[in-house]
Amino acid sequence: MNCPSCGAPMHPHGDTLVCDFCHNVVVPDANDDGVIVLDEAPGQSCPICSNLPLMQATLAKLPLLYCSKCRGMLVSMEEFQTLIDALRATQRGSVIQPSMDHGDLNRRISCPKCHRPMEAHSYAGPGNVVIDSCEPCSLNWLDHGELARIAQAPDDRGPDADYRDPDADRSDDQATASDSSDDTFGSLGWKLHI
């Protein structure tokens, strides 16, 4: 995206885009899924839509890669539970989810990062979904709606298992170092340069 003020290139910074030249800040609107789409992720294509590039995006202030066509999401395994907890914290009640489609266990897609086959498996938590994982790259692929099904499903962990602040377990030094890093999306295989 180019800056609406001066026309220079803009780059992602958290949930915003910042102009390289005039330092203008643009806050993109979230789409219907609550995803804020920021910029193209270089070199990573959607495993469902083939050659369509994935987009750098955020959901609940956490980084992910997103396909604008099929609306699938590539989420770092390290951020996956935090993302689910954040989405559950904003839910009002839960919805009983339909049975999973066992045919999804036979699907074979390639990891957008390493291009090796991802493992299709039943998600061990609530939601009755099949997710695709790449253990070597530490990534999970979720088709459109699967993350919402997980977040909206009844959870037997109880009300005290709701969202916890991801910074709560970090020391002030770790939080400061992490917050000032330009590597917000590093676990997904790409870096931000601001």
C-alpha positions as CSV (number, residue, x, y, z in Angstrom):
1,M,0.0,0.0,0.0
2,N,1.1,3.5,-0.7
3,C,0.7,6.4,1.7
4,P,-2.5,8.4,1.1
5,S,-0.6,11.6,2.0
6,C,2.6,11.4,0.0
7,G,2.4,8.3,-2.1
8,A,5.5,6.6,-0.6
9,P,5.4,2.9,0.3
10,M,4.0,1.9,3.7
11,H,5.0,-1.1,5.8
12,P,3.2,-2.9,8.6
13,H,3.8,-2.0,12.2
14,G,1.6,-3.9,14.6
15,D,-2.0,-3.3,13.5
16,T,-1.1,-0.2,11.5
17,L,0.8,0.8,8.3
18,V,3.5,3.4,8.6
19,C,4.8,5.5,5.7
20,D,8.5,5.2,5.0
21,F,8.8,8.8,4.0
22,C,6.4,11.1,6.0
23,H,5.8,8.6,8.8
24,N,2.0,8.9,8.4
25,V,0.1,6.1,10.2
26,V,-2.9,4.3,8.7
27,V,-5.1,2.0,10.7
28,P,-6.8,-0.4,8.3
29,D,-10.3,-1.6,9.1
30,A,-10.9,-5.1,10.2
31,N,-12.8,-7.3,7.8
32,D,-15.9,-9.5,8.6
33,D,-13.6,-12.1,10.2
34,G,-12.0,-9.4,12.5
35,V,-8.8,-9.7,10.5
36,I,-6.8,-6.6,9.8
37,V,-5.1,-7.2,6.4
38,L,-1.8,-5.2,6.2
39,D,0.5,-6.2,3.3
40,E,1.6,-9.0,1.0
41,A,3.8,-11.7,2.7
42,P,6.7,-12.1,0.4
43,G,7.3,-15.6,-1.0
44,Q,4.4,-17.4,0.7
45,S,1.3,-18.5,-1.2
46,C,-2.0,-19.9,0.0
47,P,-2.0,-23.7,0.2
48,I,-5.6,-23.8,-1.0
49,C,-5.6,-21.1,-3.7
50,S,-2.3,-22.1,-5.1
51,N,-0.3,-19.1,-6.4
52,L,-2.3,-16.5,-4.6
53,P,0.0,-14.7,-2.1
54,L,-0.8,-14.8,1.6
55,M,-1.2,-11.4,3.3
56,Q,0.5,-10.2,6.5
57,A,-2.4,-9.6,8.9
58,T,-3.4,-9.5,12.6
59,L,-6.3,-10.8,14.5
60,A,-6.8,-9.8,18.2
61,K,-3.5,-8.0,17.8
62,L,-1.7,-11.2,17.0
63,P,0.2,-11.8,13.8
64,L,-0.9,-14.3,11.2
65,L,-0.9,-14.8,7.4
66,Y,-4.3,-14.6,5.7
67,C,-5.7,-15.5,2.2
68,S,-7.9,-12.8,1.0
69,K,-9.7,-15.2,-1.4
70,C,-10.5,-18.4,0.7
71,R,-10.0,-16.5,4.0
72,G,-7.8,-19.3,5.4
73,M,-5.2,-18.5,8.1
74,L,-1.7,-19.6,8.8
75,V,-1.0,-19.2,12.5
76,S,2.3,-19.8,14.4
77,M,1.9,-22.7,16.9
78,E,3.4,-20.4,19.5
79,E,0.6,-17.9,19.1
80,F,-2.2,-20.4,18.4
81,Q,-3.5,-20.8,22.0
82,T,-3.1,-17.2,22.8
83,L,-5.2,-16.3,19.8
84,I,-7.9,-18.7,20.8
85,D,-7.9,-17.4,24.3
86,A,-8.1,-13.8,23.0
87,L,-11.1,-14.6,20.8
88,R,-12.8,-16.6,23.5
89,A,-12.5,-13.6,25.8
90,T,-14.6,-11.5,23.3
91,Q,-17.3,-14.2,22.8
92,R,-20.7,-14.0,24.4
93,G,-21.6,-17.6,25.3
94,S,-20.8,-20.6,23.3
95,V,-22.3,-22.5,20.4
96,I,-22.5,-26.3,20.0
97,Q,-20.5,-27.1,16.9
98,P,-21.5,-29.7,14.3
99,S,-19.5,-32.8,13.8
100,M,-16.3,-32.5,12.0
101,D,-16.0,-33.7,8.4
102,H,-13.7,-36.7,8.6
103,G,-13.0,-36.4,4.9
104,D,-10.9,-33.4,5.7
105,L,-8.4,-35.8,7.3
106,N,-7.5,-37.1,3.8
107,R,-6.7,-33.7,2.4
108,R,-3.1,-33.0,1.6
109,I,-1.8,-29.5,1.4
110,S,1.7,-28.1,1.4
111,C,3.2,-25.8,4.0
112,P,3.4,-22.3,2.6
113,K,6.8,-21.8,4.2
114,C,8.8,-25.1,3.5
115,H,6.4,-26.6,0.9
116,R,6.4,-30.0,2.6
117,P,3.1,-31.8,3.1
118,M,1.2,-30.6,6.2
119,E,-0.4,-33.1,8.6
120,A,-4.2,-33.1,8.7
121,H,-5.5,-34.0,12.2
122,S,-8.4,-33.5,14.5
123,Y,-7.9,-30.5,16.7
124,A,-7.6,-31.8,20.3
125,G,-9.6,-28.9,21.8
126,P,-13.2,-27.9,21.3
127,G,-14.8,-27.0,18.0
128,N,-14.8,-30.3,16.0
129,V,-12.4,-29.2,13.3
130,V,-9.6,-30.7,11.3
131,I,-6.5,-28.5,11.1
132,D,-3.3,-28.8,9.1
133,S,0.0,-28.5,10.8
134,C,3.7,-28.3,9.8
135,E,5.7,-29.3,12.9
136,P,9.2,-28.4,11.4
137,C,7.9,-24.8,10.7
138,S,5.7,-24.7,13.8
139,L,2.7,-23.5,11.8
140,N,-1.1,-24.4,11.7
141,W,-3.3,-23.8,8.7
142,L,-7.0,-23.2,9.5
143,D,-9.7,-23.0,6.7
144,H,-12.2,-20.2,6.9
145,G,-14.4,-20.5,9.9
146,E,-12.4,-23.1,11.8
147,L,-10.8,-20.6,14.2
148,A,-14.3,-19.2,15.0
149,R,-15.7,-22.7,15.5
150,I,-12.9,-23.4,18.1
151,A,-13.4,-20.0,19.8
152,Q,-17.2,-20.3,20.0
153,A,-17.3,-24.0,21.1
154,P,-18.1,-24.9,24.7
155,D,-15.0,-25.4,26.7
156,D,-14.9,-27.6,29.7
157,R,-11.9,-25.7,31.2
158,G,-14.3,-23.4,33.1
159,P,-14.6,-19.6,33.3
160,D,-11.2,-19.2,34.9
161,A,-9.5,-20.5,31.8
162,D,-10.4,-17.4,29.7
163,Y,-8.0,-15.0,28.0
164,R,-4.7,-14.2,29.8
165,D,-2.4,-11.4,28.9
166,P,0.5,-12.8,26.8
167,D,2.8,-10.3,28.4
168,A,1.9,-11.4,32.0
169,D,4.6,-14.1,32.1
170,R,7.3,-12.0,30.7
171,S,9.6,-9.7,32.6
172,D,9.5,-6.0,31.9
173,D,12.8,-6.3,30.0
174,Q,11.5,-9.1,27.8
175,A,8.3,-7.2,27.1
176,T,10.2,-4.0,26.2
177,A,12.6,-5.9,24.0
178,S,9.8,-7.8,22.2
179,D,7.7,-4.6,21.8
180,S,10.5,-2.7,20.2
181,S,11.5,-5.5,17.8
182,D,10.9,-5.1,14.1
183,D,10.5,-8.9,13.9
184,T,6.8,-9.0,14.9
185,F,6.0,-11.7,12.3
186,G,9.4,-13.5,12.6
187,S,7.8,-16.9,13.6
188,L,5.9,-16.8,10.3
189,G,9.1,-16.5,8.3
190,W,9.1,-12.9,7.4
191,K,10.3,-9.7,9.0
192,L,9.0,-6.1,9.1
193,H,11.4,-3.3,8.4
194,I,10.3,0.0,9.7
